[in-house]
Amino acid sequence: MSITRFVRPAALLAAGSLLLTGCGGDSGTADAKPAAVTLKNCGHTVRVDAPPKRAVSLNQGTTEIMLSLGLADRMAGTATWTDPVMKGLAKANAEVPRISDNNPSFERVLEDEPDFAAASFVSTLGKGGVATREQFEKLGVPTYVSPSDCVGKDNSGDGDGVRDTPLAIDDVYGEVRDLAKVFGVAERGERLVASLEKRVATATQGVHASDVTLLYWFANSESPYMAGCCGAPGVITRSLGAKNVFDDTHDEWPQINWETVADRNPDVLVIGDLTRRLKTAETAEKKIEFLESNPATRNMDAVKHKRYVILSGQAMNPTIRTVEGVEQVAAGLREFGLVR
């Protein structure tokens, strides 16, 4: 299959990762002697009496923040991966044991004797996930969940949650600052946030895409998960002044039939390229193969003109790699001549 007009994240990701590694790659010691830290986090009060020495990160998003902050030597394990680790972090990541590619059992996590547990999603530290926060805390292990997955979001349903308030990139930066504070490296957190802000400003400079429509496809070919208005894809879309064809739903990742997708007929398809094997059509290659052969989608404008922007799964989640998503979609719009 010949694919001539798509944008992969390799070049810009490498450049961005150098900035992140520079922020997080200083000494493993704390910036200053820290005091106990207390945070309000997703309805919980988190108290950490001393910087963690054996933290476990149970989602890739939190893992990459910790690695970017130079905390590999204070991590006892990681879990739940959708993609290869961010470029520039491979060496640090190799120093940290991987507990599991997916959700590990609570018992397996406890084997590593953690003194802190962090996750990107409420579901990871909830019923049906690795364990509840209360289960960890009863054993004296403080827990933390990314505020990006709880602020302005209802996770009580069966799906991926519903947002009544659009996610802001500042929510992601808040997680960086919180984790930096917990580990006693607040200055590193500020440097990392500054580098991310600079990347967003550079990527969006001169981009005016108010006439451009986008669709974000994360996974699954039978009942595809498409981005609603207000999660990480919403951050990307708003930063470029574009429009998401499914911005009329506040569901995080609603499952939408292909006839409806074809009827919305977006200008550009933003496609998740996942390495996990939980759903159908996880890789970008499989997704594109499906789009170009399915009768309902092969005549869509974006498919006929091969206007594909390929993103890592993490860039489509509320993580520091959402910045990578801004960079790559902006580059794609320029590549396709859609930026005024």
Salt bridges, closest charged atoms under 4 A:
ASP26 OD1 - ARG188 NE 2.71
ASP26 OD2 - ARG191 NH2 2.68
ASP31 OD1 - ARG188 NE 3.78
ASP49 OD1 - ARG47 NE 2.69
GLU64 OE2 - ARG321 NH1 2.86
ASP101 OD1 - ARG98 NH1 3.04
GLU111 OE1 - ARG108 NH1 3.71
ASP112 OD2 - ARG108 NH1 3.05
GLU134 OE2 - HIS44 NE2 3.83
GLU137 OE2 - HIS44 ND1 3.82
ASP149 OD1 - LYS153 NZ 2.47
GLU190 OE2 - ARG177 NE 2.86
ASP211 OD2 - ARG340 NE 3.61
ASP247 OD2 - LYS243 NZ 3.13
ASP248 OD2 - ARG264 NH2 3.15
GLU252 OE2 - LYS153 NZ 3.78
GLU252 OE1 - ARG163 NE 2.66
ASP273 OD2 - ARG8 NH1 3.43
GLU282 OE2 - ARG276 NE 2.75
GLU292 OE2 - LYS306 NZ 2.88
GLU324 OE1 - ARG321 NE 2.91
GLU327 OE1 - ARG199 NH2 2.78
